[in-house]
């Protein structure tokens, strides 16, 4: 349902919106909004947070908990190996020391 009210810009460019308009829009305190402006016109639109968006939006893939767990374990293993490789590289003996024979 479309509603319109008259209002005015207050001190410090504050715009007050009536309770009726807020209730109709579904916007609540703390809701993030996008404000679009063009000459003589403002448009305010609610921005859903990522969790709400994920819940409300159309699903296009199905993943089981087991698949998520498997992927998580693979990534943890991969990251662990990458960290180990980087650790090993940082503590390698410089190649210039290899050409010297040990003194006995």
ZIGIPE-V975247 format. One record per residue. N is the residue number from 1. RES is the residue in one small letter. PHI is phi in radians with two decimals (NA if undefined). PSI is psi in whole degrees, -180 to 180 (NA if undefined). Layout:
N_RES_PHI_PSI, N_RES_PHI_PSI
This chain:
1_x_NA_132, 2_x_-1.55_131, 3_x_-2.29_151, 4_x_-2.44_144, 5_x_-2.38_162, 6_x_-1.75_139, 7_x_-2.57_179, 8_x_-2.45_159, 9_x_-1.41_127, 10_x_-1.66_-164, 11_x_-1.03_146, 12_x_0.98_33, 13_x_1.04_30, 14_x_-1.39_135, 15_x_-2.00_124, 16_x_-1.73_132, 17_x_-1.98_134, 18_x_-1.15_154, 19_x_-1.02_-39, 20_x_-1.07_-44, 21_x_-1.16_-44, 22_x_-1.06_-45, 23_x_-1.11_-41, 24_x_-1.12_-38, 25_x_-1.31_-24, 26_x_1.46_2, 27_x_-1.37_135, 28_x_-2.11_169, 29_x_-1.01_133, 30_x_1.61_-10, 31_x_-1.18_132, 32_x_-1.35_140, 33_x_-2.25_155, 34_x_-1.93_127, 35_x_-1.95_120, 36_x_-1.83_137, 37_x_-2.28_140, 38_x_-2.52_168, 39_x_-0.84_116, 40_x_1.30_12, 41_x_-2.55_136, 42_x_-2.13_140, 43_x_-2.23_127, 44_x_-1.99_130, 45_x_-2.35_135, 46_x_-1.25_142, 47_x_-1.94_120, 48_x_-1.26_142, 49_x_-1.26_160, 50_x_-0.98_-37, 51_x_-1.17_-48, 52_x_-1.06_-42, 53_x_-1.07_-42, 54_x_-1.12_-37, 55_x_-1.26_-42, 56_x_-1.39_-32, 57_x_-1.30_162, 58_x_-1.18_134, 59_x_-1.52_138, 60_x_-2.15_-1, 61_x_-2.56_155, 62_x_-2.19_128, 63_x_-2.29_133, 64_x_-1.50_162, 65_x_-1.07_-37, 66_x_-1.10_-40, 67_x_-1.16_-40, 68_x_-1.11_-43, 69_x_-1.09_-43, 70_x_-1.10_-45, 71_x_-1.10_-41, 72_x_-1.05_-46, 73_x_-1.12_-41, 74_x_-1.08_-43, 75_x_-1.17_-39, 76_x_-1.13_-41, 77_x_-1.12_-46, 78_x_-1.06_-45, 79_x_-1.13_-40, 80_x_-1.11_-44, 81_x_-1.14_-40, 82_x_-1.07_-43, 83_x_-1.14_-40, 84_x_-1.12_-44, 85_x_-1.06_-45, 86_x_-1.14_-37, 87_x_-1.15_-47, 88_x_-1.07_-41, 89_x_-1.13_-37, 90_x_-1.27_-18, 91_x_-1.98_21, 92_x_-1.33_152, 93_x_-1.31_132, 94_x_-0.99_142, 95_x_-1.10_-24, 96_x_-1.15_-24, 97_x_-1.39_-18, 98_x_-1.22_-27, 99_x_-1.36_-13, 100_x_-1.56_135, 101_x_-1.46_144, 102_x_-1.07_141, 103_x_-1.48_128, 104_x_-2.03_NA
